[in-house]
């Protein structure tokens, strides 16, 4: 169990736990640094920071995970220590959230054609006040008995290459890195090995100001961790990581604090953030 987890989702996007519950669970597990990194929204940051006042040993980094597009699939970029009230960020995120709703409706239409009908109203109900995402669609599919696990929904139907996948309006990875920098954040490439050509992507984003890459995350083997550590060293990047916890499937997910992220990763991020304006 690590004392650091730099990639956690809450009900502000597609996680199961509220921001306050994430903070409490992290504190009870003995963590000392976490980051709230919801998809395309910063709505979980304020309640998380407020909840953290009850746990003085726990530091909460305000963050976000933004989905981007390339011609070979999705790439996700994390932003730490962002100015989450910045007007430019707010406008960009609202545009992305609207696009998420449109994409979800397109995916539901595709699932219906595949003989797997689910209701848009139910997906909205599952999402609640959070940003609509594919895990909400997966939960609706699970309720219907179309799949046996949340992961199966992705592997069979709604991943980037799946038959029910639909595109939405996004920015490029380089554009997101630049946006995060403009709002005084620290940009980090999430789960790099999901990119079609990780080193090419890392090299390109480094030129645009990328500061780190996730090295310690769900599913990474020792060999893959060593490979990513080599890339981090080669390009002068901070090696970070986190559980990518959503709380939707205890049988397949890495739990909060379960990715063995070194405390040095958090220390380097804090040091860098202090140098920002």
Phi, psi and omega in degrees: 000124178274157175268002183231135174216111188256023182204090182225138178252153180230185178294351175295335172235257186238027175269165182272327184267144175292162177306318180295322178293322176300315180297312181298314180299319180295316180296317181294333179277357177089014179287152179246340178218128173226162173232130172274117187229067181286157182288117170055025177209149176246013186293343179272351188290309182301311178297329178292316179296323178294315180296328183292344179298336180277353183229079187299341179280347184257125175260133180248119177271126175288123184217185180199154170239121183247130180276135179231169183238143166230174180286356180240015177133185182278149172225133181252137180239131177265144175235123180251150178059031180291153168279092190285357174259001185299129183302319181297320179294316181299317180295314181297318182291323178297320177298319180292321180294320177299320179293327178297319179297315180297319180295318180299319180293324177294321180292322177298320178297321179292320178298322179299318179295334178275003181083023182233065185289133170228160185263134177302321180299323180289321178299317177298320180296318179295318181292329182061231179271000182278168177292129181294131180218173181300326177301331177292322175295318179299320179295321178294323177293321180295319178300325181281348181083014180285336182224164179256343177216158176301318181301324181298325178301320180287311185294330184260332191228315195243014171286175185305324181261007184284159184291342180251011180287146176223145180282161172217168181290124179219169173259165179283161177305317181297321179295322180290319176303315180296320179297314180300319178296322181293335179257028173063028179264174178246109185276134181225135178282123179280148178023071188302329185288354174277348176286152183298318178223089189307314185292322177298316179296315180298315181298318180296313184289331175301321179295335180265000175113012177303138185251331183206169173225147174289131179243322183255100181206172187308128173088353182286130175278168178301322179295318180292322177299316178297320177299315181291324175299322177296319179292320178299317179293318182299321185256008176065045184246153176284133177270107183248193177170176180178173186283336190058040186289131174243333180080020185266334184210097183295340182282336184240342184275151167283131181283164178305128180083006186269007185256007175054048179281126180295144178301333180301327180299314179293319181299320180291323178294316178298317180297319180292320180298325180293338180277348182285156179301000000 
